[in-house]
């Protein structure tokens, strides 16, 4: 009996090895370790093999279950994943059998457990009569369960419910038995007795006190509620009476059939932090239990490899858990309180509500007998694709924070240390390895951390890179790598290299306060300024493994510093020489060194300057725009009282905004020309390589030799114009002119014979032409300059006549008769045309002209007028009679008062006119001819009638032949 109790306790305790089991997610295996290997056992009883026995093989940490039924040989065979398992077998007519040890299966070899002997149940030989009452009243419907203690395992033998008379008969085998009698609204009773012959058991049930309530999580209705009441005073000899289950549990509501007394109320729910509180039951009560959200718990798996050995490692498993956790494989695991569980499981005679030292020691011993938490690392860690196998020896288990009252809300920690060996040999001493860490998915209530401390013996190793399957997986570290699980399951593949000693490089960052002294290509030392911050750099140092370095600087003056950055700062207080040493340390502790000398400069340079060959004093007179030479060769520098320093630069500040800098090694003779007259303060600043500067000041007077800059503009009513009109009042503005010494006088020659000496005189022009304006300036130094400008002066508003068509009425004139000559005239000018005057000429063949008339009449819209408005057109009418016929070339000229002669090119028109003979002249000619004819006829007639006065008679005409 005692042996079986010990076995039960051990198997239950073994489940603690996976304390984070409620939050466990199944992670794909990195290496398939099972490879078809089996775990098997044969089941027998007194008659031989048991055929048809059913078995469950349950992994005590992950709750992974495998099932099988025995064959005719009683053989049960499983192919499970690596783990620790509990085997339970059931068969009809037999007491259930639980394998007395937790079974270790690493998947690398077959495991045969031998023959399991099951016990046949005895045939019933005794009749029990239960008489259940409450006071004098029979209790019907009461459930009676008879249990038999089979090697510490209470197994149900039979059960039934009482009739209306409160009676129940059950047939049992003779043995020591326990009867549990329960009914709603009554207090459960547990009765132990020995059944040897038929017997009657009188059981009295007391009415219960209702204790009910609701459960919330952060004010919201809870789900997955677990609730129990544990009597603070009764011992565990009757556990069904000491630990009460709710008779009603629906959603977030619970109800107990309790009895008066002091209890622990144990409440938990999904994603909640459980609560254990003391309550006193006296009368019916309803309560509300508000739970907080679950805290973050952490499981850390650390592997430390041997000094020069990749094939062995020590795992330290650390679990930081909340107080509401319970060990799954331990008795009372249904109670969500680790301290309540341990107080009940390890102190049957007490259960006093406190986990004491003896209970804690028993608990840790039980955990060590359980074996390592991880049988293999196939789902956690591999090196060179090889998983690691735990030793079968018991690990070392320690706990922290569990010794306290069962109502304590303090978290606790479990730590387990176990040894591991690689599944197959890993070659040591290689330059590089690949380690893979497979992670579970972290939640708000559970985080997972994996730590690998690499070999650090003769050969040291460090992580140089990693690749993760999820961006939420975080990897850090070098000689010890830490992998923190992300929100999804995944893996991190780490590249690990043999540590190679670093390379050291050291220097000072040169600048205004620090200088690197070289002899050709050979480095000599540095010069730095006293009492100034000097920047030291290890740039160029490197780790062949590519990991960060640590830098220790010894500055030589008794001061040192260690930094993780490549730069460090230091200030030297004494003007001496020091030797600086740098030690570079890599992540594996390997080192390299570098040193150099530093000379500290604490003295300002001396300044000496010459102009040409003359030593510069405090004053100097020069001419503007004339070149002068200066040199600084006599300047010098010292580091201290005895040692010479180096001058870095000679800077001439000329006082006019310009500078000239001569660097070390350059020609120190410089040339300067002042382009602006005036008085300036010139400086020669001599700076040494440690940024000490000395200065010499010289007052320079520059004589003005530059003529004024002559500029002017012409303005009309304040606006600049490029041309003007006659009689406009113009302003001539010389304000744009300038001179360094100032303008003494102005002289304007306007080009029309007039002048002025004002700075901005006014002037107008009465002629229309282009004038050359000249401005001459004299500055205060007597320098003279001038400039000219051609100003075009145009006419002001005037009329401008334009002659158009010339017509005649009649179209042909008759000599001696008046005719009209019409000339179209348009005023295209800018002023009205008055005094319009027209002239009519006859143009002779030799080009000369003869004025015919200068009398005309202006008609505007057929009405006589004396002027033409701007844009208006009129007709100028001439009346004239030609005294002889013929073809005439006529020219018409038109003008008006104030019309500009230059615009009168279109004031003339020429046109031809035919003048016919007068009719009376034709009549006179024809009349004369007719008169002659008449006279001739008359004379002829008279000749016949008159006697011949003399002569002979005329002979008749000769006939033609």
Residue, then its C-alpha position, 0 to 999 in steps of 0.5 A: x500500500x505504502x509503495x503505491x502511495x509513493x508511486x502516485x505521489x512521484x508520478x504526480x510531482x513529475x508533471x511540475x517539470x512543465x510548469x508553464x504547461x497551461x500556456x504551452x503551444x505545440x512547436x514543430x520538431x527541429x529534429x525527428x528523434x522518434x524515427x519509428x522507435x516504440x514504447x511497448x508493454x504486455x498486459x497479463x492477469x492470473x489467467x495470462x495475456x489480457x486481450x482488449x485492455x485499453x491503455x492511455x499513454x499521456x505525456x505528463x507535461x504537454x498532456x499529449x495522449x496516445x491510445x492503444x488496445x491490447x491484442x491476444x498477446x496482451x501487447x500494447x505498443x506506442x510510437x510517441x514523441x520524446x517525453x515523460x509519460x504516465x501509462x494507465x490500463x483499464x480492462x473489464x473485470x479488472x481494477x485500473x492499473x497505473x504504471x508505478x513509474x513515470x516512463x522516460x522515452x527519448x525516441x532514440x531507442x525502443x523501450x520495452x517495459x515488460x509484463x504488467x500484472x492487472x488485478x481481477x475484481x472479486x465477485x460481490x459477496x456482501x450486500x450493503x443497505x444504506x439508510x439516508x436520513x436528515x433528522x427523522x426524514x428519509x432523504x430520497x435521491x441521494x447519490x451513494x458511491x462506494x470506492x475501494x482503495x486499490x494501492x492508494x488509488x480510490x476506484x469506484x466499485x459501485x454506485x446508486x441513488x436512494x429510493x423514496x424511503x431513503x434506502x439503497x442496496x448495493x452488492x460489493x466485495x468484502x473489503x475496507x471501503x469508503x462511501x460518499x453520500x451527496x445530494x443538493x442542499x445537503x452537506x456531503x458525507x464521507x463514511x469509511x467502513x469494513x464490509x465483511x457481511x451483509x450490513x446496514x449503514x445509517x447515514x444522516x445528512x445535514x442541510x447545507x448553507x448556500x454560498x454563491x456568487x459571481x466572478x469578474x475579471x477587471x470588471x467584466x464577466x469571467x469565463x472558464x471559471x474554477x471555484x472550490x471551497x477548502x475547509x480550514x479546519x477538517x483534516x484530509x482524512x475525508x477529502x470529499x468533505x474538506x474540499x467542496x465542489x460547486x453544485x452549480x457552475x454556470x457561466x460566471x455564477x457558482x453555488x456551494x452546498x456549504x456548512x458553517x465554518x471557516x473556508x478558503x475560497x479558491x477562484x480562477x478564470x481564463x486569462x485571470x490571476x487566481x485568488x485565495x481568500x478566507x471566508x466564514x460561512x454562517x448563513x446563506x450569502x452571495x458574493x462577487x469575486x473580482x480577479x485581475x488579469x494574469x501577470x507575465x510569467x517567464x520560462x528561461x532555458x539556459x545552456x552552458x557548453x563545456x570549456x572546450x567541448x561542443x558535445x556536452x552542456x548544462x541546462x539551467x531551467x528557470x521559471x518565474x510563475x504566478x502563485x495561482x499556478x498548480x502542478x498538473x501531475x501533482x495531487x489537487x492540481x485542480x486547485x489554482x494555487x501552488x501553495x494550497x496544492x503543496x500544503x494538501x499534497x505533502x502534509x496529509x495530517x495537517x493541511x494547516x494553510x502554510x507551506x513550511x520547510x518540510x513540505x518545501x523540501x519534500x516538494x523539491x525532492x519529488x521534483x528531482x525524482x521526476x527527471x529533467x524537464x526536457x528529455x531532448x532539445x529537439x524542439x528547442x536547440x541544436x548545434x550542427x543539426x544535432x539535438x542534445x539528450x538529457x542524462x537520466x540522472x535526477x536534476x538539481x531542483x531549487x525553489x524560491x518564494x514558496x514557503x508562505x501562507x496559502x493566501x499569499x499572492x507572491x510569485x515564485x521561482x523554480x530552477x532545475x539544473x541538468x546535464x545534456x549530451x549531443x545525440x551524435x558526435x560534434x567535431x570540436x575545434x572547428x572555425x564555425x558552427x550553426x546553432x538553431x533555437x526553436x521558440x514557442x509563441x510568447x503571450x501576454x501571460x507567458x514569455x520564453x527566453x533561451x540562452x546559449x553560453x558557448x565554449x570558452x576554454x582554449x578555443x573561445x566562441x562567439x555569435x557573429x550573426x543570426x537569422x530569425x523566422x519572425x521579426x518579433x523574435x529578438x536575438x542579442x549577445x555574443x559569447x552568450x547568445x539570448x533569444x527572446x520568443x516572439x508573438x509567433x512560434x519560430x526559430x533563430x539560426x545563430x552563426x557561431x565562430x571561433x574567436x580571433x584576436x582583435x586588431x588595434x589601431x589608435x590615433x588622435x583626431x587632428x583638428x584645431x587643438x591637435x596635430x599629427x607630426x610626420x617625417x615624410x611618411x613616418x609618424x613621429x608624435x602628436x602635439x595637442x593643446x594644454x587644458x583642451x579636450x583631445x579626441x582619441x579614436x580607435x578607428x581602424x581597430x577591428x574584430x575579425x569576428x565582426x563583433x563590438x570591441x571594448x577600448x581601454x585608453x591609458x593616457x600616460x598622465x595617470x588617467x585612463x578610461x574604458x569605453x565601448x565606442x571608438x572615441x574617447x576624450x581627455x584633457x592634459x593639464x601639464x605641458x609635457x610628453x606622454x605615452x598613450x596606450x590603447x588596449x582593445x578587447x573583443x567579446x571573447x576577452x582576447x586583446x590587442x595593443x597600440x601606443x603613441x607619444x603625445x606632446x602637450x603645447x602650453x605656450x602661445x606663439x610670437x608674432x613678427x611682421x615686415x612690409x617689404x624689408x621694413x619691420x611693421x610698426x603700429x601704423x602704415x600709409x599706403x596708396x589705393x590700388x597699389x600692391x605691397x608685399x608683407x612677410x611673417x618669417x620671423x614669427x615663431x612658436x614653443x611647446x614649453x620653455x625649451x622645446x620648439x613647437x610648430x606654427x600651423x598658419x599665418x593669417x593676415x586680416x587686412x581690415x577691408x573684409x579680406x584675409x590671406x592665410x599662409x599654411x605651414x610650409x608655404x611661402x610666407x611672402x604675401x602681396x596686398x592691394x587695398x582697393x578702398x581708401x580709408x583707415x583700416x586695422x590690419x592684423x597678423x594672427x599666428x596660430x600654432x598646431x595646438x590652436x594657440x594664437x597671437x596677434x599683431x595689430x597695424x593701423x593702415x591709412x589708404x590714400x584715395x586714388x580712384x576717380x568717382x563713379x559717374x552715373x546719372x539719370x533723367x527724370x520726368x515727374x520722378x520717373x526715369x525717362x530715356x527720351x523727352x519732349x520739347x519744353x518738358x521740365x526735366x530733372x537730372x539726377x546724379x545720386x547714383x554716382x559715388x566715390x569713397x572719399x565723397x563728391x566735391x563738385x558737379x558740372x552739367x553740360x546739357x548740350x544746348x549751350x547751358x550748364x549747371x553745378x547742382x547735384x540734381x538740376x532741372x532743365x528743359x529743351x526748346x528744340x527737337x533734336x538729340x542732345x549730348x548731356x555730359x556730367x563731370x564729377x570731382x571727388x574730395x581727393x581731387x580725382x575727376x571723371x565724367x560720362x555722357x548720355x545722348x538724350x533725344x528730345x521729341x516734339x510736344x503735342x502738335x498738329x500733323x496734316x496728311x494730304x490724301x486724295x485730290x479730285x477735280x470738279x469737273x474732271x476736265x476743266x475748260x479754258x477760261x472757266x472756273x473749276x474746283x480742286x478738292x484735297x482731302x486733308x487729315x489731322x494725324x497729329x496730337x493737337x488741333x490744326x489751326x491756320x490751315x493754309x493751302x497752295x496750288x502749283x503748276x509743275x513745269x516740264x523742267x521741274x520748276x513750279x508756278x504758284x497758281x493760287x493760295x486761296x482755299x476753303x476748308x470744308x468739314x462735313x460739307x461745312x466751312x471750318x477753320x480747324x481740324x481736330x485730332x484724327x479729323x478729316x476735311x476737304x480743302x477746296x481751291x477755285x481756279x480757271x485756266x486761261x489755256x487748254x492743255x495737260x497740266x501737272x498740279x501740286x498741292x501743298x498744305x500746312x498748319x500753324x505749329x506743324x513740325x517741318x520734319x513731319x510734313x513729308x506727307x503734306x503734298x500731293x501731285x495729280x494731272x489735269x486736262x484743260x479743254x479748249x473753250x467751245x466759242x473758239x470752235x464756233x469762231x473757227x468754223x464760222x470763219x471757214x464758213x465765211x470764206x466758203x461763202x465769199x469764194x462762192x459769191x466771187x465765183x458766181x459774180x465772175x461769170x456775170x462780169x465781163x472779162x476785164x482782160x486776158x484771154x479766155x481760159x482753155x478748158x481742162x485737158x481730158x485724162x486719157 
